[in-house]
Amino acid sequence: MKTRVVVTGMGAITPIGNDVESFWQGLKSKTVGIGPITYFDTTDFKCKLAAEVKGFHAKDYMDQKAARRMEAFSQFAVAASREALEQAGIDMEKEDPYRVGVCVGSGIGSLQAMEKDVLKMKEKGPSRVNPLLVPMMISNMAAGNVAIQFGLKGKCFNVVTACATGTHSIGEAMRSIQYGEADVMVAGGSEASITPIGIAGFTALTALNTTSDPMRASIPFDEERNGFVMGEGAGVVVLESLEHAQARGARILAEVAGYGATCDAYHITSPAEDGSGAARAMENALSDAGMKAEELDYVNAHGTSTHHNDLFETLAIKRALGDHAKRVKINSTKSMIGHLLGAAGGVEFIACVKSIEDGFVHATAGLKKPGEGCDLDYTQGEGVSMEVNAAISNSLGFGGHNASLIVKKFRG
C-alpha cells in the first residue's frame, strides 16, 4: 500500500507578501506585485519591469553572519522554510534528524554573485575574486543552507529543471517519503534572478514583456500577451508521511495525491505544439492519484503570458481532461507575481492548498479578452468562492520539462 503524504506547513516570500497569509490575501484581492526594476539602472534595457520582493530583511529570519554568507535565493529559501517549519510545529529535538530531509531547488542559483565577480576579475584580476563565490553561487546552496540552519540531516538534494524546478522538487520529495527514505521533507523552490544579465538574457530570447504598464505586463491567456515578467521569491512546504504527522498530532493542511513528470523532447524553449508532453504529465499525476479527470475542480496553470505557453498549455489541458476541461476552473498566479522561475511551482502549489482550505479560486488578473485558441474558463474578472476538493498545479520548463502535482482536501 502506497504511503500517503500530507502537507503540514507552508512558507512564502513573494512580490505581494513575505508570508503565506499576505501572499494569499494579495491573490484574493488581485494585487499586482509588478513595477519598475529598482535593483539596477534600466536605461539601456528594453525591459523595465519586474516583480521584486519588497521589504525583505534577511536578519529577520537568520543571524546576520549567516545571512552574509548567503545570496538572496538562499536567504529567501531559509526564510520560507522557517515559516513552513514553524507552522508544521516540527521540533527537531524530538525528531531523528536523519529522517528529516530537504529538496529545495533553484533554477539558476546566484547570477548576482557571478556578475559581481566576473566584473571584479576583469577590473582587478583573478586573485580578487571572492573566496566564497562558488558556495554562494551554486544552486544547491538553497537546500544546503536550509539544512544547516535547521539541523536537517536526512536526504538533502535539489532539482534543477528551469521553471519546473519547484514542482519537481515537491514531487521528488513526496517520492522520497513514499519510498521510505524520510519521514519529513522540506520542499519547494527559490529564485532571485532580477539582475542585469538575467533581464538582458531573457530579453534577448524575446521571452520578456517590454511594456511600461505594470497592469498589462503579465496577462496570461489574454490576446495582448507578449512575454512573461521576471519575478523572485520562494515557496516551501513541509511534507510528511500521514503516519508521522498523525503520530505527533500535526494539523494537516492537505494531501499530496499525485505527481507526474515528462519531457517534450522537442525544443529547448518552446513546448510541444500539440500539448502532448504537458498533457501526459497531468495524466500521469491523475493515474498516480488514482483519480479521474472529472474529480479535479481547479487547474493552477503554468500560464506564463507568452503566446506559445498559454496556447499549448490550453491544448494540453483539453487533451488530458477531455470534456471536463470546459468545466474546470483555471487560473494563473503569475498574473500577479510574475514568473518566479525555479520558485514558481512552490508558490503555486501553496496557492492550490490555500484554495482548498479557503474554498476560493483567485482570478487571473489582467485578463480582459482571451486570445485565439484560449477558450477555457480562466477565472476572468473576479475570483470565485467554491468548494475545491482537488487541484492540479502545472509547471513547464525550458528544455521540455513538464511536471504536475495533484493536491486534495485531506480526508482521514
MIVOTI-676994 format. One line per field, with one value per residue (C-alpha): x, y, z. Coordinates in Angstrom, 2 decimals. Layout:
# residues N
X = c(X	...)
Y = c(Y	...)
Z = c(Z	...)
END
This chain:
# residues 412
X = c(0.00	1.36	2.42	0.13	1.90	0.41	1.23	1.65	3.45	3.94	6.17	6.36	8.41	6.71	6.34	2.95	3.80	6.55	4.45	1.74	-1.20	-0.08	0.57	-2.84	-4.72	-2.87	-4.03	-7.61	-7.63	-5.93	-2.86	-0.30	3.28	4.90	6.68	9.79	13.05	14.86	17.92	19.86	19.66	17.45	18.17	19.71	17.28	14.16	12.56	11.96	9.55	9.84	8.06	10.51	10.23	9.61	10.63	12.63	15.34	17.37	18.20	14.52	14.92	18.54	21.60	23.48	26.70	24.85	22.95	26.20	27.32	24.15	22.96	19.32	17.99	19.36	18.07	14.58	14.71	15.72	13.05	10.26	11.47	11.39	7.75	6.86	8.61	7.07	3.58	4.20	5.37	8.38	10.50	13.91	14.75	12.01	12.88	15.59	17.41	18.45	14.75	14.09	15.29	15.36	14.59	14.59	15.64	16.69	16.65	19.71	21.38	23.03	23.55	24.38	27.46	28.62	28.12	29.88	32.97	33.30	33.46	35.90	38.14	38.14	38.98	41.30	42.48	41.61	43.21	40.47	37.58	35.54	36.71	33.05	31.94	31.33	29.37	27.30	26.56	25.74	22.06	22.19	23.05	19.37	18.87	22.24	21.61	18.11	19.54	22.32	20.02	17.53	19.72	18.05	20.43	18.34	18.35	19.26	19.20	17.85	16.20	17.12	14.59	14.29	10.68	9.54	12.05	9.66	7.07	9.63	11.18	7.89	7.11	10.50	10.28	6.94	8.55	11.37	8.77	6.80	9.99	10.75	13.84	12.41	9.52	9.57	10.77	11.13	10.49	9.98	11.88	13.68	14.90	16.40	17.44	16.38	19.87	21.28	22.45	19.24	16.99	19.24	19.43	15.69	15.05	17.46	15.47	12.34	10.78	10.04	7.23	8.65	5.56	5.81	2.37	2.62	-1.08	-0.69	2.70	1.74	-1.61	-1.79	-4.21	-5.00	-4.94	-2.36	0.04	3.58	6.06	6.49	7.58	10.54	9.62	11.54	10.94	10.47	7.72	8.47	6.24	6.69	5.63	5.22	4.04	0.48	1.57	4.28	2.01	-0.76	1.65	2.75	-0.75	0.05	-2.60	-2.91	-3.49	-3.95	-2.80	-0.38	-2.21	-0.33	2.78	3.52	6.59	7.51	9.70	8.57	11.90	11.01	12.67	14.86	12.37	9.05	6.61	5.39	2.81	0.11	0.49	1.19	4.06	2.28	-0.93	0.86	2.33	-1.21	-2.46	0.40	-0.43	-4.10	-3.07	-0.70	-3.55	-6.00	-8.32	-10.44	-10.18	-13.75	-12.62	-10.45	-12.05	-9.21	-6.07	-3.31	-1.80	1.83	0.29	3.37	1.77	3.83	1.97	3.23	2.93	-0.65	-1.93	-0.13	-0.99	-4.64	-4.32	-2.64	-5.48	-8.04	-6.05	-5.63	-9.07	-11.28	-14.75	-14.08	-11.56	-14.53	-15.92	-12.80	-11.65	-8.23	-6.08	-2.53	-0.91	1.78	-0.75	0.04	3.53	5.21	7.27	9.38	11.24	12.51	10.29	7.10	5.97	6.49	4.33	1.71	1.41	0.80	-1.93	-3.59	-3.51	-4.95	-7.70	-8.68	-8.50	-10.42	-12.82	-11.68	-10.11	-8.34	-8.80	-6.33	-5.65	-5.36	-7.16	-9.55	-10.09	-8.76	-6.52	-7.24	-7.38	-7.59	-11.21	-11.43	-12.54	-9.51	-11.35	-11.60	-12.76	-13.21	-12.16	-14.78	-15.87	-16.39	-15.57	-12.19	-11.65	-8.80	-6.44	-3.63	-0.62	1.33	4.89	6.69	10.41	12.89	14.37	10.90	10.46	6.83	5.63	2.18	1.14	-2.32	-3.24	-6.56	-8.58	-7.40	-9.87	-8.67)
Y = c(0.00	3.40	5.75	8.76	12.12	15.24	18.95	20.28	23.60	26.29	29.32	32.01	35.03	36.71	40.03	40.53	39.43	37.86	35.19	32.79	34.79	38.08	36.28	34.61	37.80	39.54	36.88	37.13	40.92	40.80	42.71	43.00	42.98	44.22	47.57	49.34	47.50	49.14	46.88	48.46	51.22	50.03	52.99	50.78	47.87	47.22	45.53	47.94	45.96	43.04	41.59	42.29	41.09	44.12	44.85	41.65	41.77	38.59	39.44	38.92	35.21	34.33	35.81	38.43	36.46	33.54	35.93	37.49	34.07	33.61	35.16	36.28	32.97	31.13	33.79	33.52	29.72	29.84	32.46	30.46	27.23	28.86	29.84	26.37	24.52	26.81	26.25	22.49	22.58	20.37	20.08	18.81	17.80	15.19	14.05	11.78	14.43	11.77	11.20	14.88	15.85	18.78	19.23	22.94	23.77	26.88	27.16	29.41	29.99	33.39	35.44	38.37	36.66	35.61	39.07	40.86	38.65	38.46	42.27	42.26	39.73	41.77	45.01	43.79	40.33	36.75	37.00	39.44	37.04	36.39	33.16	32.37	32.91	29.23	28.29	31.46	30.95	27.27	26.35	23.51	26.02	26.84	23.25	23.18	26.37	25.27	22.01	23.81	26.44	23.93	20.86	18.65	15.73	13.49	13.23	16.70	17.44	19.85	19.57	21.99	21.96	25.68	26.80	23.32	23.19	23.90	21.38	18.65	19.34	18.81	15.74	14.15	14.95	13.15	10.16	10.19	9.82	7.16	5.17	5.27	7.45	10.16	10.86	14.60	16.62	20.38	21.01	23.76	26.33	29.65	32.19	35.68	36.46	40.07	41.14	42.90	39.68	37.84	40.52	41.04	37.30	36.66	39.85	38.67	35.44	37.60	35.91	39.05	41.56	45.03	47.13	50.05	49.33	47.03	46.15	44.88	43.18	39.73	38.89	35.11	33.85	37.42	38.26	41.00	38.74	39.19	37.67	37.00	39.24	38.18	37.58	36.36	34.73	31.29	28.79	25.96	23.29	20.67	17.21	14.25	10.70	10.60	8.16	10.53	13.57	11.78	10.31	13.78	15.28	17.66	19.80	18.51	21.18	18.94	15.70	15.43	12.84	12.55	13.54	13.25	14.26	14.03	15.66	17.08	16.12	18.76	22.17	23.94	26.78	26.02	23.47	20.72	22.39	19.77	19.95	16.22	16.31	18.52	16.52	13.27	14.75	15.64	12.18	10.56	12.64	11.58	7.95	8.23	9.70	7.03	9.84	10.61	13.95	14.77	14.82	17.91	21.22	23.55	23.83	26.22	26.69	27.40	30.37	32.45	35.09	34.03	33.25	29.67	28.59	29.72	28.30	24.96	24.56	25.11	22.28	20.13	20.69	19.75	16.68	15.49	16.34	15.83	17.37	18.20	20.84	23.10	22.77	23.04	26.40	27.51	30.46	31.79	33.02	34.60	37.27	38.96	37.86	37.38	34.29	33.12	30.61	27.86	29.10	29.30	25.73	26.16	29.26	27.96	24.71	26.85	28.73	25.36	24.37	27.76	27.39	24.07	25.50	28.68	27.45	30.14	30.23	33.52	35.46	35.64	39.36	41.50	39.02	41.11	39.17	35.61	35.11	32.90	29.24	30.17	29.15	27.66	29.15	31.11	32.77	36.11	39.16	38.20	35.21	32.59	31.17	27.43	24.13	22.89	19.22	18.61	20.84	20.23	22.53	22.53	23.68	23.62	24.39	25.27	22.00	20.50	19.59	19.08	18.44	18.23	17.83	16.98	18.21	17.35	18.01	15.71	13.09	10.68)
Z = c(0.00	-1.03	1.78	1.97	2.03	3.60	3.84	7.38	6.85	4.22	3.81	1.13	0.13	-2.83	-4.67	-2.96	0.57	2.66	4.35	3.19	4.53	2.94	-0.35	-0.29	0.64	-2.19	-4.66	-3.40	-3.82	-7.26	-6.02	-8.81	-7.48	-10.70	-11.01	-12.32	-11.61	-8.68	-8.40	-11.27	-13.87	-16.75	-19.06	-21.75	-21.25	-23.30	-20.30	-17.41	-15.20	-12.80	-9.77	-6.96	-3.37	-1.16	2.44	2.91	5.58	5.98	9.61	10.46	9.65	10.49	12.16	10.19	9.92	8.32	6.03	4.76	3.54	1.51	-1.70	-2.00	-3.38	-0.34	2.06	0.54	0.85	4.53	5.30	3.62	5.25	8.69	8.24	6.93	9.77	12.38	11.00	10.89	14.50	13.77	16.92	15.82	19.40	19.12	15.58	14.23	12.16	9.63	8.84	8.01	4.54	2.15	-1.54	-2.28	-5.83	-7.73	-11.49	-11.68	-8.31	-7.94	-11.07	-8.75	-7.32	-10.78	-12.28	-9.45	-9.51	-13.28	-13.30	-10.35	-12.09	-15.28	-13.46	-10.68	-11.66	-10.65	-7.21	-6.13	-6.69	-3.53	-1.85	-1.17	-4.79	-5.53	-2.37	-2.70	-6.39	-6.92	-6.99	-4.42	-1.69	-1.14	0.06	1.83	3.76	4.78	6.12	8.01	9.51	10.90	11.54	8.92	8.34	6.09	2.32	1.01	-2.70	-5.27	-8.64	-11.43	-14.26	-15.02	-14.48	-13.42	-10.53	-7.64	-8.82	-9.48	-6.06	-4.22	-6.33	-5.75	-2.02	-1.96	-3.65	-1.05	1.70	-0.20	-0.76	2.97	2.74	5.01	7.37	6.71	3.70	3.42	-0.27	-2.83	-4.86	-4.54	-7.08	-7.29	-10.86	-11.38	-12.39	-15.47	-17.13	-16.16	-17.64	-20.68	-21.36	-21.21	-23.24	-25.95	-26.05	-26.64	-23.61	-21.54	-21.97	-22.65	-21.92	-19.48	-17.95	-14.89	-15.17	-18.76	-18.38	-17.09	-18.70	-19.19	-21.85	-22.99	-26.70	-25.96	-24.03	-25.23	-22.80	-19.11	-16.25	-14.13	-10.51	-7.47	-4.11	-2.57	-1.87	0.56	2.12	4.82	3.62	5.96	5.81	7.10	9.81	11.08	11.01	12.91	15.46	16.53	16.33	13.49	11.81	8.25	5.60	2.54	0.94	-1.98	-4.04	-7.34	-9.26	-12.97	-14.95	-18.65	-21.27	-24.61	-26.21	-28.79	-28.42	-25.87	-25.22	-26.93	-25.52	-27.86	-30.09	-29.54	-25.74	-25.61	-23.09	-20.56	-21.05	-20.30	-17.10	-15.99	-16.95	-15.02	-11.95	-12.17	-12.54	-9.57	-7.51	-8.66	-9.80	-12.84	-14.63	-13.53	-9.90	-10.48	-9.53	-10.37	-12.53	-11.44	-14.88	-15.70	-17.54	-18.27	-20.54	-23.55	-26.76	-27.09	-23.47	-22.94	-26.22	-25.95	-22.26	-23.14	-25.68	-23.01	-20.53	-23.19	-24.14	-20.53	-19.18	-22.25	-21.94	-18.28	-19.47	-20.25	-16.72	-14.56	-13.14	-14.41	-13.35	-13.45	-10.25	-12.47	-13.45	-10.12	-9.08	-12.45	-13.16	-10.22	-12.44	-10.11	-7.27	-9.34	-8.68	-4.93	-4.55	-6.98	-5.01	-1.92	-3.84	-4.53	-0.84	0.16	-2.47	-0.88	2.66	1.85	-0.82	-3.23	-6.71	-7.40	-10.63	-13.48	-13.00	-16.13	-18.40	-20.49	-23.70	-24.13	-27.15	-30.13	-29.10	-25.38	-24.94	-21.44	-18.10	-16.88	-13.94	-15.71	-13.78	-10.14	-8.07	-7.25	-3.91	-4.45	-2.85	-4.04	-3.26	-5.70	-7.66	-10.12	-10.47	-13.74	-14.41	-17.76	-18.03	-20.78	-22.01	-22.34	-18.66	-17.61	-14.06	-12.47	-8.84	-7.53	-4.08	-2.47	0.64	3.41	4.49	7.15)
END
